[in-house]
Amino acid sequence: MPKCNCFQETLEKTKEHLSKQLPDGATEFEVSWKNFAFFFSGDRAPVNPEIEYKYRAMRRNQTPAKNLTKKTIGIMCSFCPFCGRKLGA
């Protein structure tokens, strides 16, 4: 099965939709995928979603820390999330 253009097509549709909502005179409008990745081999999704999680740790004296700890993990797609095409290794 040939590679799909789902990510590029979705980005273009989103750019077109958002450009209609910009205030008059807006300049330097750019749209891009967050967490874009470039792979040198294999058929992979160019954008990998991230899951963010937060928690409040306990200090050594067993009181809650002042700030939340924020971390993220990335997920590699096995299938195109738009058309369902199986991605290669």
PDB file with SEQRES, HELIX, SHEET and CRYST1 records, atoms N, CA, C and O in Angstrom:
SEQRES   1 A   89  MET PRO LYS CYS ASN CYS PHE GLN GLU THR LEU GLU LYS          
SEQRES   2 A   89  THR LYS GLU HIS LEU SER LYS GLN LEU PRO ASP GLY ALA          
SEQRES   3 A   89  THR GLU PHE GLU VAL SER TRP LYS ASN PHE ALA PHE PHE          
SEQRES   4 A   89  PHE SER GLY ASP ARG ALA PRO VAL ASN PRO GLU ILE GLU          
SEQRES   5 A   89  TYR LYS TYR ARG ALA MET ARG ARG ASN GLN THR PRO ALA          
SEQRES   6 A   89  LYS ASN LEU THR LYS LYS THR ILE GLY ILE MET CYS SER          
SEQRES   7 A   89  PHE CYS PRO PHE CYS GLY ARG LYS LEU GLY ALA                  
HELIX    1 AA1 CYS A    6  SER A   19  1                                  14    
SHEET    1 AA1 2 GLU A  50  TYR A  55  0                                        
SHEET    2 AA1 2 THR A  69  GLY A  74 -1                                        
CRYST1    1.000    1.000    1.000  90.00  90.00  90.00 P 1           1          
ATOM      1  N   MET A   1       0.842  -1.173   0.000  1.00  0.00           N  
ATOM      2  CA  MET A   1       0.000   0.000   0.000  1.00  0.00           C  
ATOM      3  C   MET A   1       0.895   1.247   0.000  1.00  0.00           C  
ATOM      4  O   MET A   1       1.832   1.325   0.795  1.00  0.00           O  
ATOM      5  N   PRO A   2       0.628   2.206  -0.862  1.00  0.00           N  
ATOM      6  CA  PRO A   2       1.477   3.397  -0.937  1.00  0.00           C  
ATOM      7  C   PRO A   2       1.320   4.282   0.298  1.00  0.00           C  
ATOM      8  O   PRO A   2       0.342   4.191   1.040  1.00  0.00           O  
ATOM      9  N   LYS A   3       2.309   5.131   0.485  1.00  0.00           N  
ATOM     10  CA  LYS A   3       2.256   6.060   1.618  1.00  0.00           C  
ATOM     11  C   LYS A   3       1.076   7.004   1.455  1.00  0.00           C  
ATOM     12  O   LYS A   3       0.700   7.359   0.338  1.00  0.00           O  
ATOM     13  N   CYS A   4       0.503   7.402   2.568  1.00  0.00           N  
ATOM     14  CA  CYS A   4      -0.603   8.352   2.532  1.00  0.00           C  
ATOM     15  C   CYS A   4      -0.071   9.769   2.762  1.00  0.00           C  
ATOM     16  O   CYS A   4       1.040   9.955   3.257  1.00  0.00           O  
ATOM     17  N   ASN A   5      -0.869  10.742   2.401  1.00  0.00           N  
ATOM     18  CA  ASN A   5      -0.534  12.149   2.607  1.00  0.00           C  
ATOM     19  C   ASN A   5      -1.419  12.765   3.677  1.00  0.00           C  
ATOM     20  O   ASN A   5      -1.616  13.980   3.694  1.00  0.00           O  
ATOM     21  N   CYS A   6      -1.952  11.946   4.567  1.00  0.00           N  
ATOM     22  CA  CYS A   6      -2.942  12.400   5.546  1.00  0.00           C  
ATOM     23  C   CYS A   6      -2.432  13.543   6.423  1.00  0.00           C  
ATOM     24  O   CYS A   6      -3.162  14.501   6.675  1.00  0.00           O  
ATOM     25  N   PHE A   7      -1.200  13.451   6.883  1.00  0.00           N  
ATOM     26  CA  PHE A   7      -0.690  14.483   7.778  1.00  0.00           C  
ATOM     27  C   PHE A   7      -0.563  15.819   7.050  1.00  0.00           C  
ATOM     28  O   PHE A   7      -0.940  16.855   7.596  1.00  0.00           O  
ATOM     29  N   GLN A   8      -0.042  15.808   5.836  1.00  0.00           N  
ATOM     30  CA  GLN A   8       0.109  17.043   5.071  1.00  0.00           C  
ATOM     31  C   GLN A   8      -1.262  17.606   4.689  1.00  0.00           C  
ATOM     32  O   GLN A   8      -1.480  18.814   4.787  1.00  0.00           O  
ATOM     33  N   GLU A   9      -2.184  16.748   4.256  1.00  0.00           N  
ATOM     34  CA  GLU A   9      -3.521  17.203   3.883  1.00  0.00           C  
ATOM     35  C   GLU A   9      -4.254  17.799   5.081  1.00  0.00           C  
ATOM     36  O   GLU A   9      -4.927  18.821   4.946  1.00  0.00           O  
ATOM     37  N   THR A  10      -4.132  17.178   6.245  1.00  0.00           N  
ATOM     38  CA  THR A  10      -4.779  17.684   7.454  1.00  0.00           C  
ATOM     39  C   THR A  10      -4.193  19.028   7.855  1.00  0.00           C  
ATOM     40  O   THR A  10      -4.923  19.931   8.264  1.00  0.00           O  
ATOM     41  N   LEU A  11      -2.889  19.160   7.739  1.00  0.00           N  
ATOM     42  CA  LEU A  11      -2.242  20.423   8.075  1.00  0.00           C  
ATOM     43  C   LEU A  11      -2.710  21.540   7.146  1.00  0.00           C  
ATOM     44  O   LEU A  11      -2.965  22.655   7.601  1.00  0.00           O  
ATOM     45  N   GLU A  12      -2.826  21.253   5.855  1.00  0.00           N  
ATOM     46  CA  GLU A  12      -3.288  22.256   4.884  1.00  0.00           C  
ATOM     47  C   GLU A  12      -4.740  22.651   5.152  1.00  0.00           C  
ATOM     48  O   GLU A  12      -5.073  23.835   5.096  1.00  0.00           O  
ATOM     49  N   LYS A  13      -5.601  21.688   5.439  1.00  0.00           N  
ATOM     50  CA  LYS A  13      -7.004  21.990   5.747  1.00  0.00           C  
ATOM     51  C   LYS A  13      -7.111  22.835   7.010  1.00  0.00           C  
ATOM     52  O   LYS A  13      -7.914  23.765   7.077  1.00  0.00           O  
ATOM     53  N   THR A  14      -6.303  22.509   8.003  1.00  0.00           N  
ATOM     54  CA  THR A  14      -6.309  23.265   9.246  1.00  0.00           C  
ATOM     55  C   THR A  14      -5.829  24.690   9.010  1.00  0.00           C  
ATOM     56  O   THR A  14      -6.409  25.637   9.541  1.00  0.00           O  
ATOM     57  N   LYS A  15      -4.788  24.844   8.229  1.00  0.00           N  
ATOM     58  CA  LYS A  15      -4.258  26.175   7.921  1.00  0.00           C  
ATOM     59  C   LYS A  15      -5.314  27.012   7.209  1.00  0.00           C  
ATOM     60  O   LYS A  15      -5.508  28.184   7.534  1.00  0.00           O  
ATOM     61  N   GLU A  16      -5.989  26.416   6.247  1.00  0.00           N  
ATOM     62  CA  GLU A  16      -7.041  27.123   5.505  1.00  0.00           C  
ATOM     63  C   GLU A  16      -8.169  27.552   6.451  1.00  0.00           C  
ATOM     64  O   GLU A  16      -8.641  28.687   6.387  1.00  0.00           O  
ATOM     65  N   HIS A  17      -8.589  26.653   7.313  1.00  0.00           N  
ATOM     66  CA  HIS A  17      -9.668  26.944   8.262  1.00  0.00           C  
ATOM     67  C   HIS A  17      -9.272  28.055   9.239  1.00  0.00           C  
ATOM     68  O   HIS A  17     -10.052  28.975   9.489  1.00  0.00           O  
ATOM     69  N   LEU A  18      -8.060  27.967   9.788  1.00  0.00           N  
ATOM     70  CA  LEU A  18      -7.620  28.952  10.768  1.00  0.00           C  
ATOM     71  C   LEU A  18      -7.365  30.320  10.145  1.00  0.00           C  
ATOM     72  O   LEU A  18      -7.574  31.346  10.792  1.00  0.00           O  
ATOM     73  N   SER A  19      -6.915  30.339   8.892  1.00  0.00           N  
ATOM     74  CA  SER A  19      -6.623  31.625   8.248  1.00  0.00           C  
ATOM     75  C   SER A  19      -7.881  32.477   8.098  1.00  0.00           C  
ATOM     76  O   SER A  19      -7.794  33.704   8.067  1.00  0.00           O  
ATOM     77  N   LYS A  20      -9.034  31.849   8.007  1.00  0.00           N  
ATOM     78  CA  LYS A  20     -10.302  32.578   7.897  1.00  0.00           C  
ATOM     79  C   LYS A  20     -10.689  33.229   9.224  1.00  0.00           C  
ATOM     80  O   LYS A  20     -11.491  34.163   9.243  1.00  0.00           O  
ATOM     81  N   GLN A  21     -10.136  32.754  10.313  1.00  0.00           N  
ATOM     82  CA  GLN A  21     -10.480  33.258  11.634  1.00  0.00           C  
ATOM     83  C   GLN A  21      -9.512  34.328  12.156  1.00  0.00           C  
ATOM     84  O   GLN A  21      -9.717  34.878  13.238  1.00  0.00           O  
ATOM     85  N   LEU A  22      -8.468  34.617  11.392  1.00  0.00           N  
ATOM     86  CA  LEU A  22      -7.470  35.589  11.833  1.00  0.00           C  
ATOM     87  C   LEU A  22      -8.028  37.007  11.734  1.00  0.00           C  
ATOM     88  O   LEU A  22      -8.848  37.295  10.862  1.00  0.00           O  
ATOM     89  N   PRO A  23      -7.589  37.882  12.617  1.00  0.00           N  
ATOM     90  CA  PRO A  23      -8.032  39.279  12.523  1.00  0.00           C  
ATOM     91  C   PRO A  23      -7.446  39.938  11.280  1.00  0.00           C  
ATOM     92  O   PRO A  23      -6.401  39.519  10.781  1.00  0.00           O  
ATOM     93  N   ASP A  24      -8.119  40.963  10.788  1.00  0.00           N  
ATOM     94  CA  ASP A  24      -7.642  41.696   9.609  1.00  0.00           C  
ATOM     95  C   ASP A  24      -6.246  42.245   9.862  1.00  0.00           C  
ATOM     96  O   ASP A  24      -5.962  42.780  10.934  1.00  0.00           O  
ATOM     97  N   GLY A  25      -5.384  42.110   8.872  1.00  0.00           N  
ATOM     98  CA  GLY A  25      -4.031  42.635   8.969  1.00  0.00           C  
ATOM     99  C   GLY A  25      -3.043  41.715   9.653  1.00  0.00           C  
ATOM    100  O   GLY A  25      -1.881  42.087   9.818  1.00  0.00           O  
ATOM    101  N   ALA A  26      -3.463  40.526  10.059  1.00  0.00           N  
ATOM    102  CA  ALA A  26      -2.530  39.592  10.700  1.00  0.00           C  
ATOM    103  C   ALA A  26      -1.451  39.176   9.708  1.00  0.00           C  
ATOM    104  O   ALA A  26      -1.738  38.951   8.532  1.00  0.00           O  
ATOM    105  N   THR A  27      -0.226  39.075  10.174  1.00  0.00           N  
ATOM    106  CA  THR A  27       0.889  38.690   9.308  1.00  0.00           C  
ATOM    107  C   THR A  27       1.661  37.540   9.942  1.00  0.00           C  
ATOM    108  O   THR A  27       1.431  37.182  11.097  1.00  0.00           O  
ATOM    109  N   GLU A  28       2.570  36.974   9.177  1.00  0.00           N  
ATOM    110  CA  GLU A  28       3.470  35.912   9.626  1.00  0.00           C  
ATOM    111  C   GLU A  28       2.721  34.727  10.233  1.00  0.00           C  
ATOM    112  O   GLU A  28       3.109  34.196  11.273  1.00  0.00           O  
ATOM    113  N   PHE A  29       1.654  34.328   9.572  1.00  0.00           N  
ATOM    114  CA  PHE A  29       0.834  33.206  10.028  1.00  0.00           C  
ATOM    115  C   PHE A  29       1.513  31.901   9.638  1.00  0.00           C  
ATOM    116  O   PHE A  29       1.818  31.682   8.466  1.00  0.00           O  
ATOM    117  N   GLU A  30       1.747  31.042  10.609  1.00  0.00           N  
ATOM    118  CA  GLU A  30       2.365  29.739  10.359  1.00  0.00           C  
ATOM    119  C   GLU A  30       1.587  28.660  11.086  1.00  0.00           C  
ATOM    120  O   GLU A  30       1.073  28.877  12.183  1.00  0.00           O  
ATOM    121  N   VAL A  31       1.508  27.508  10.470  1.00  0.00           N  
ATOM    122  CA  VAL A  31       0.868  26.346  11.075  1.00  0.00           C  
ATOM    123  C   VAL A  31       1.834  25.181  10.922  1.00  0.00           C  
ATOM    124  O   VAL A  31       2.349  24.935   9.831  1.00  0.00           O  
ATOM    125  N   SER A  32       2.080  24.468  12.009  1.00  0.00           N  
ATOM    126  CA  SER A  32       2.978  23.317  11.927  1.00  0.00           C  
ATOM    127  C   SER A  32       2.583  22.309  12.990  1.00  0.00           C  
ATOM    128  O   SER A  32       1.915  22.640  13.969  1.00  0.00           O  
ATOM    129  N   TRP A  33       3.004  21.092  12.780  1.00  0.00           N  
ATOM    130  CA  TRP A  33       2.752  20.037  13.748  1.00  0.00           C  
ATOM    131  C   TRP A  33       3.668  20.229  14.937  1.00  0.00           C  
ATOM    132  O   TRP A  33       4.847  20.544  14.775  1.00  0.00           O  
ATOM    133  N   LYS A  34       3.137  20.042  16.119  1.00  0.00           N  
ATOM    134  CA  LYS A  34       3.960  20.026  17.320  1.00  0.00           C  
ATOM    135  C   LYS A  34       4.557  18.622  17.437  1.00  0.00           C  
ATOM    136  O   LYS A  34       3.892  17.637  17.116  1.00  0.00           O  
ATOM    137  N   ASN A  35       5.777  18.531  17.884  1.00  0.00           N  
ATOM    138  CA  ASN A  35       6.465  17.245  18.051  1.00  0.00           C  
ATOM    139  C   ASN A  35       6.706  16.526  16.732  1.00  0.00           C  
ATOM    140  O   ASN A  35       6.633  15.299  16.668  1.00  0.00           O  
ATOM    141  N   PHE A  36       6.991  17.282  15.688  1.00  0.00           N  
ATOM    142  CA  PHE A  36       7.307  16.709  14.390  1.00  0.00           C  
ATOM    143  C   PHE A  36       8.620  15.953  14.490  1.00  0.00           C  
ATOM    144  O   PHE A  36       9.564  16.424  15.124  1.00  0.00           O  
ATOM    145  N   ALA A  37       8.685  14.791  13.872  1.00  0.00           N  
ATOM    146  CA  ALA A  37       9.897  13.972  13.902  1.00  0.00           C  
ATOM    147  C   ALA A  37      10.293  13.608  12.476  1.00  0.00           C  
ATOM    148  O   ALA A  37       9.432  13.382  11.625  1.00  0.00           O  
ATOM    149  N   PHE A  38      11.564  13.553  12.225  1.00  0.00           N  
ATOM    150  CA  PHE A  38      12.074  13.154  10.920  1.00  0.00           C  
ATOM    151  C   PHE A  38      12.802  11.831  11.086  1.00  0.00           C  
ATOM    152  O   PHE A  38      13.769  11.737  11.843  1.00  0.00           O  
ATOM    153  N   PHE A  39      12.333  10.803  10.372  1.00  0.00           N  
ATOM    154  CA  PHE A  39      12.942   9.477  10.442  1.00  0.00           C  
ATOM    155  C   PHE A  39      13.757   9.233   9.183  1.00  0.00           C  
ATOM    156  O   PHE A  39      13.312   9.551   8.080  1.00  0.00           O  
ATOM    157  N   PHE A  40      14.930   8.678   9.340  1.00  0.00           N  
ATOM    158  CA  PHE A  40      15.801   8.428   8.201  1.00  0.00           C  
ATOM    159  C   PHE A  40      15.442   7.146   7.460  1.00  0.00           C  
ATOM    160  O   PHE A  40      15.841   6.968   6.309  1.00  0.00           O  
ATOM    161  N   SER A  41      14.700   6.260   8.096  1.00  0.00           N  
ATOM    162  CA  SER A  41      14.293   5.032   7.425  1.00  0.00           C  
ATOM    163  C   SER A  41      12.949   4.582   7.960  1.00  0.00           C  
ATOM    164  O   SER A  41      12.527   4.985   9.044  1.00  0.00           O  
ATOM    165  N   GLY A  42      12.291   3.749   7.192  1.00  0.00           N  
ATOM    166  CA  GLY A  42      11.011   3.205   7.616  1.00  0.00           C  
ATOM    167  C   GLY A  42       9.845   4.121   7.282  1.00  0.00           C  
ATOM    168  O   GLY A  42      10.023   5.297   6.964  1.00  0.00           O  
ATOM    169  N   ASP A  43       8.680   3.570   7.359  1.00  0.00           N  
ATOM    170  CA  ASP A  43       7.438   4.284   7.079  1.00  0.00           C  
ATOM    171  C   ASP A  43       6.770   4.575   8.422  1.00  0.00           C  
ATOM    172  O   ASP A  43       6.129   3.697   9.001  1.00  0.00           O  
ATOM    173  N   ARG A  44       6.914   5.779   8.908  1.00  0.00           N  
ATOM    174  CA  ARG A  44       6.414   6.138  10.230  1.00  0.00           C  
ATOM    175  C   ARG A  44       5.591   7.411  10.149  1.00  0.00           C  
ATOM    176  O   ARG A  44       5.707   8.186   9.200  1.00  0.00           O  
ATOM    177  N   ALA A  45       4.760   7.614  11.158  1.00  0.00           N  
ATOM    178  CA  ALA A  45       3.987   8.851  11.252  1.00  0.00           C  
ATOM    179  C   ALA A  45       4.951   9.987  11.581  1.00  0.00           C  
ATOM    180  O   ALA A  45       5.786   9.837  12.473  1.00  0.00           O  
ATOM    181  N   PRO A  46       4.857  11.128  10.881  1.00  0.00           N  
ATOM    182  CA  PRO A  46       5.792  12.223  11.126  1.00  0.00           C  
ATOM    183  C   PRO A  46       5.533  12.962  12.438  1.00  0.00           C  
ATOM    184  O   PRO A  46       6.385  13.715  12.911  1.00  0.00           O  
ATOM    185  N   VAL A  47       4.370  12.747  13.014  1.00  0.00           N  
ATOM    186  CA  VAL A  47       4.019  13.404  14.264  1.00  0.00           C  
ATOM    187  C   VAL A  47       3.586  12.336  15.249  1.00  0.00           C  
ATOM    188  O   VAL A  47       2.768  11.474  14.925  1.00  0.00           O  
ATOM    189  N   ASN A  48       4.124  12.394  16.424  1.00  0.00           N  
ATOM    190  CA  ASN A  48       3.791  11.405  17.431  1.00  0.00           C  
ATOM    191  C   ASN A  48       3.141  12.096  18.616  1.00  0.00           C  
ATOM    192  O   ASN A  48       3.722  13.006  19.206  1.00  0.00           O  
ATOM    193  N   PRO A  49       1.944  11.669  18.962  1.00  0.00           N  
ATOM    194  CA  PRO A  49       1.242  12.329  20.060  1.00  0.00           C  
ATOM    195  C   PRO A  49       1.956  12.142  21.386  1.00  0.00           C  
ATOM    196  O   PRO A  49       2.680  11.170  21.600  1.00  0.00           O  
ATOM    197  N   GLU A  50       1.731  13.094  22.259  1.00  0.00           N  
ATOM    198  CA  GLU A  50       2.312  13.021  23.590  1.00  0.00           C  
ATOM    199  C   GLU A  50       1.208  13.009  24.632  1.00  0.00           C  
ATOM    200  O   GLU A  50       0.137  13.584  24.438  1.00  0.00           O  
ATOM    201  N   ILE A  51       1.489  12.352  25.724  1.00  0.00           N  
ATOM    202  CA  ILE A  51       0.586  12.355  26.870  1.00  0.00           C  
ATOM    203  C   ILE A  51       1.306  13.105  27.976  1.00  0.00           C  
ATOM    204  O   ILE A  51       2.439  12.789  28.338  1.00  0.00           O  
ATOM    205  N   GLU A  52       0.617  14.101  28.499  1.00  0.00           N  
ATOM    206  CA  GLU A  52       1.194  14.873  29.589  1.00  0.00           C  
ATOM    207  C   GLU A  52       0.594  14.385  30.898  1.00  0.00           C  
ATOM    208  O   GLU A  52      -0.605  14.116  30.984  1.00  0.00           O  
ATOM    209  N   TYR A  53       1.434  14.274  31.910  1.00  0.00           N  
ATOM    210  CA  TYR A  53       0.905  13.929  33.225  1.00  0.00           C  
ATOM    211  C   TYR A  53       1.555  14.813  34.278  1.00  0.00           C  
ATOM    212  O   TYR A  53       2.695  15.252  34.132  1.00  0.00           O  
ATOM    213  N   LYS A  54       0.803  15.061  35.338  1.00  0.00           N  
ATOM    214  CA  LYS A  54       1.240  15.956  36.407  1.00  0.00           C  
ATOM    215  C   LYS A  54       0.982  15.283  37.747  1.00  0.00           C  
ATOM    216  O   LYS A  54       0.049  14.494  37.894  1.00  0.00           O  
ATOM    217  N   TYR A  55       1.806  15.600  38.700  1.00  0.00           N  
ATOM    218  CA  TYR A  55       1.569  15.124  40.056  1.00  0.00           C  
ATOM    219  C   TYR A  55       2.273  16.037  41.047  1.00  0.00           C  
ATOM    220  O   TYR A  55       3.218  16.744  40.700  1.00  0.00           O  
ATOM    221  N   ARG A  56       1.806  16.009  42.260  1.00  0.00           N  
ATOM    222  CA  ARG A  56       2.432  16.762  43.335  1.00  0.00           C  
ATOM    223  C   ARG A  56       3.172  15.761  44.216  1.00  0.00           C  
ATOM    224  O   ARG A  56       2.560  14.902  44.851  1.00  0.00           O  
ATOM    225  N   ALA A  57       4.472  15.882  44.244  1.00  0.00           N  
ATOM    226  CA  ALA A  57       5.296  14.971  45.037  1.00  0.00           C  
ATOM    227  C   ALA A  57       5.255  15.359  46.513  1.00  0.00           C  
ATOM    228  O   ALA A  57       4.853  16.465  46.873  1.00  0.00           O  
ATOM    229  N   MET A  58       5.668  14.452  47.328  1.00  0.00           N  
ATOM    230  CA  MET A  58       5.770  14.718  48.768  1.00  0.00           C  
ATOM    231  C   MET A  58       7.222  15.057  49.099  1.00  0.00           C  
ATOM    232  O   MET A  58       8.152  14.438  48.582  1.00  0.00           O  
ATOM    233  N   ARG A  59       7.394  16.034  49.954  1.00  0.00           N  
ATOM    234  CA  ARG A  59       8.734  16.391  50.411  1.00  0.00           C  
ATOM    235  C   ARG A  59       9.228  15.344  51.407  1.00  0.00           C  
ATOM    236  O   ARG A  59       8.490  14.439  51.798  1.00  0.00           O  
ATOM    237  N   ARG A  60      10.473  15.485  51.802  1.00  0.00           N  
ATOM    238  CA  ARG A  60      11.055  14.543  52.769  1.00  0.00           C  
ATOM    239  C   ARG A  60      10.327  14.585  54.112  1.00  0.00           C  
ATOM    240  O   ARG A  60      10.260  13.585  54.826  1.00  0.00           O  
ATOM    241  N   ASN A  61       9.786  15.752  54.441  1.00  0.00           N  
ATOM    242  CA  ASN A  61       9.074  15.873  55.721  1.00  0.00           C  
ATOM    243  C   ASN A  61       7.592  15.498  55.591  1.00  0.00           C  
ATOM    244  O   ASN A  61       6.792  15.792  56.479  1.00  0.00           O  
ATOM    245  N   GLN A  62       7.244  14.860  54.500  1.00  0.00           N  
ATOM    246  CA  GLN A  62       5.893  14.351  54.237  1.00  0.00           C  
ATOM    247  C   GLN A  62       4.829  15.439  54.086  1.00  0.00           C  
ATOM    248  O   GLN A  62       3.658  15.206  54.388  1.00  0.00           O  
ATOM    249  N   THR A  63       5.231  16.628  53.620  1.00  0.00           N  
ATOM    250  CA  THR A  63       4.279  17.670  53.256  1.00  0.00           C  
ATOM    251  C   THR A  63       4.285  17.785  51.732  1.00  0.00           C  
ATOM    252  O   THR A  63       5.300  17.498  51.098  1.00  0.00           O  
ATOM    253  N   PRO A  64       3.158  18.205  51.135  1.00  0.00           N  
ATOM    254  CA  PRO A  64       3.119  18.316  49.678  1.00  0.00           C  
ATOM    255  C   PRO A  64       4.084  19.375  49.156  1.00  0.00           C  
ATOM    256  O   PRO A  64       4.261  20.427  49.770  1.00  0.00           O  
ATOM    257  N   ALA A  65       4.699  19.087  48.024  1.00  0.00           N  
ATOM    258  CA  ALA A  65       5.597  20.041  47.381  1.00  0.00           C  
ATOM    259  C   ALA A  65       4.807  21.253  46.908  1.00  0.00           C  
ATOM    260  O   ALA A  65       3.604  21.163  46.663  1.00  0.00           O  
ATOM    261  N   LYS A  66       5.489  22.383  46.781  1.00  0.00           N  
ATOM    262  CA  LYS A  66       4.839  23.622  46.360  1.00  0.00           C  
ATOM    263  C   LYS A  66       4.345  23.536  44.920  1.00  0.00           C  
ATOM    264  O   LYS A  66       3.223  23.948  44.622  1.00  0.00           O  
ATOM    265  N   ASN A  67       5.168  23.009  44.035  1.00  0.00           N  
ATOM    266  CA  ASN A  67       4.846  22.964  42.605  1.00  0.00           C  
ATOM    267  C   ASN A  67       4.500  21.554  42.139  1.00  0.00           C  
ATOM    268  O   ASN A  67       4.916  20.560  42.735  1.00  0.00           O  
ATOM    269  N   LEU A  68       3.729  21.498  41.062  1.00  0.00           N  
ATOM    270  CA  LEU A  68       3.442  20.215  40.420  1.00  0.00           C  
ATOM    271  C   LEU A  68       4.633  19.789  39.583  1.00  0.00           C  
ATOM    272  O   LEU A  68       5.323  20.631  39.008  1.00  0.00           O  
ATOM    273  N   THR A  69       4.876  18.511  39.512  1.00  0.00           N  
ATOM    274  CA  THR A  69       5.856  17.955  38.594  1.00  0.00           C  
ATOM    275  C   THR A  69       5.107  17.630  37.305  1.00  0.00           C  
ATOM    276  O   THR A  69       4.082  16.949  37.339  1.00  0.00           O  
ATOM    277  N   LYS A  70       5.614  18.116  36.160  1.00  0.00           N  
ATOM    278  CA  LYS A  70       4.958  17.901  34.869  1.00  0.00           C  
ATOM    279  C   LYS A  70       5.894  17.120  33.960  1.00  0.00           C  
ATOM    280  O   LYS A  70       7.054  17.493  33.785  1.00  0.00           O  
ATOM    281  N   LYS A  71       5.394  16.047  33.390  1.00  0.00           N  
ATOM    282  CA  LYS A  71       6.197  15.217  32.494  1.00  0.00           C  
ATOM    283  C   LYS A  71       5.351  14.790  31.302  1.00  0.00           C  
ATOM    284  O   LYS A  71       4.122  14.839  31.355  1.00  0.00           O  
ATOM    285  N   THR A  72       6.008  14.376  30.237  1.00  0.00           N  
ATOM    286  CA  THR A  72       5.311  13.873  29.059  1.00  0.00           C  
ATOM    287  C   THR A  72       5.971  12.592  28.580  1.00  0.00           C  
ATOM    288  O   THR A  72       7.153  12.351  28.825  1.00  0.00           O  
ATOM    289  N   ILE A  73       5.183  11.779  27.895  1.00  0.00           N  
ATOM    290  CA  ILE A  73       5.711  10.596  27.215  1.00  0.00           C  
ATOM    291  C   ILE A  73       5.201  10.627  25.783  1.00  0.00           C  
ATOM    292  O   ILE A  73       4.070  11.046  25.537  1.00  0.00           O  
ATOM    293  N   GLY A  74       6.014  10.192  24.845  1.00  0.00           N  
ATOM    294  CA  GLY A  74       5.624  10.137  23.447  1.00  0.00           C  
ATOM    295  C   GLY A  74       5.121   8.759  23.067  1.00  0.00           C  
ATOM    296  O   GLY A  74       5.519   7.752  23.654  1.00  0.00           O  
ATOM    297  N   ILE A  75       4.246   8.727  22.084  1.00  0.00           N  
ATOM    298  CA  ILE A  75       3.679   7.466  21.614  1.00  0.00           C  
ATOM    299  C   ILE A  75       3.957   7.339  20.124  1.00  0.00           C  
ATOM    300  O   ILE A  75       3.702   8.271  19.360  1.00  0.00           O  
ATOM    301  N   MET A  76       4.475   6.197  19.710  1.00  0.00           N  
ATOM    302  CA  MET A  76       4.697   5.936  18.290  1.00  0.00           C  
ATOM    303  C   MET A  76       3.454   5.267  17.710  1.00  0.00           C  
ATOM    304  O   MET A  76       2.920   4.320  18.287  1.00  0.00           O  
ATOM    305  N   CYS A  77       3.005   5.767  16.574  1.00  0.00           N  
ATOM    306  CA  CYS A  77       1.802   5.227  15.925  1.00  0.00           C  
ATOM    307  C   CYS A  77       2.143   3.997  15.090  1.00  0.00           C  
ATOM    308  O   CYS A  77       3.162   3.974  14.399  1.00  0.00           O  
ATOM    309  N   SER A  78       1.294   2.978  15.153  1.00  0.00           N  
ATOM    310  CA  SER A  78       1.436   1.797  14.310  1.00  0.00           C  
ATOM    311  C   SER A  78       0.587   1.923  13.056  1.00  0.00           C  
ATOM    312  O   SER A  78       0.839   1.261  12.050  1.00  0.00           O  
ATOM    313  N   PHE A  79      -0.431   2.789  13.130  1.00  0.00           N  
ATOM    314  CA  PHE A  79      -1.345   3.019  12.019  1.00  0.00           C  
ATOM    315  C   PHE A  79      -1.519   4.515  11.842  1.00  0.00           C  
ATOM    316  O   PHE A  79      -1.391   5.274  12.802  1.00  0.00           O  
ATOM    317  N   CYS A  80      -1.808   4.943  10.624  1.00  0.00           N  
ATOM    318  CA  CYS A  80      -2.111   6.353  10.383  1.00  0.00           C  
ATOM    319  C   CYS A  80      -3.393   6.673  11.148  1.00  0.00           C  
ATOM    320  O   CYS A  80      -4.401   5.994  10.953  1.00  0.00           O  
ATOM    321  N   PRO A  81      -3.382   7.695  12.017  1.00  0.00           N  
ATOM    322  CA  PRO A  81      -4.580   7.988  12.799  1.00  0.00           C  
ATOM    323  C   PRO A  81      -5.705   8.591  11.966  1.00  0.00           C  
ATOM    324  O   PRO A  81      -6.821   8.729  12.467  1.00  0.00           O  
ATOM    325  N   PHE A  82      -5.452   8.948  10.727  1.00  0.00           N  
ATOM    326  CA  PHE A  82      -6.469   9.550   9.878  1.00  0.00           C  
ATOM    327  C   PHE A  82      -7.121   8.547   8.929  1.00  0.00           C  
ATOM    328  O   PHE A  82      -8.347   8.504   8.827  1.00  0.00           O  
ATOM    329  N   CYS A  83      -6.326   7.748   8.241  1.00  0.00           N  
ATOM    330  CA  CYS A  83      -6.902   6.824   7.258  1.00  0.00           C  
ATOM    331  C   CYS A  83      -6.812   5.356   7.688  1.00  0.00           C  
ATOM    332  O   CYS A  83      -7.428   4.494   7.060  1.00  0.00           O  
ATOM    333  N   GLY A  84      -6.058   5.063   8.743  1.00  0.00           N  
ATOM    334  CA  GLY A  84      -5.968   3.707   9.247  1.00  0.00           C  
ATOM    335  C   GLY A  84      -4.962   2.827   8.549  1.00  0.00           C  
ATOM    336  O   GLY A  84      -4.893   1.634   8.845  1.00  0.00           O  
ATOM    337  N   ARG A  85      -4.168   3.372   7.619  1.00  0.00           N  
ATOM    338  CA  ARG A  85      -3.179   2.583   6.898  1.00  0.00           C  
ATOM    339  C   ARG A  85      -2.103   2.105   7.867  1.00  0.00           C  
ATOM    340  O   ARG A  85      -1.620   2.882   8.690  1.00  0.00           O  
ATOM    341  N   LYS A  86      -1.726   0.834   7.774  1.00  0.00           N  
ATOM    342  CA  LYS A  86      -0.668   0.273   8.626  1.00  0.00           C  
ATOM    343  C   LYS A  86       0.665   0.880   8.209  1.00  0.00           C  
ATOM    344  O   LYS A  86       1.015   0.903   7.029  1.00  0.00           O  
ATOM    345  N   LEU A  87       1.394   1.368   9.197  1.00  0.00           N  
ATOM    346  CA  LEU A  87       2.708   1.952   8.951  1.00  0.00           C  
ATOM    347  C   LEU A  87       3.755   0.862   9.051  1.00  0.00           C  
ATOM    348  O   LEU A  87       3.597  -0.091   9.814  1.00  0.00           O  
ATOM    349  N   GLY A  88       4.817   0.998   8.289  1.00  0.00           N  
ATOM    350  CA  GLY A  88       5.882   0.004   8.271  1.00  0.00           C  
ATOM    351  C   GLY A  88       6.834   0.170   9.429  1.00  0.00           C  
ATOM    352  O   GLY A  88       6.724   1.106  10.220  1.00  0.00           O  
ATOM    353  N   ALA A  89       7.766  -0.752   9.515  1.00  0.00           N  
ATOM    354  CA  ALA A  89       8.756  -0.714  10.599  1.00  0.00           C  
ATOM    355  C   ALA A  89       9.947   0.127  10.208  1.00  0.00           C  
ATOM    356  O   ALA A  89      10.883   0.274  10.994  1.00  0.00           O  
TER     357      ALA A  89                                                      
END                                                                             
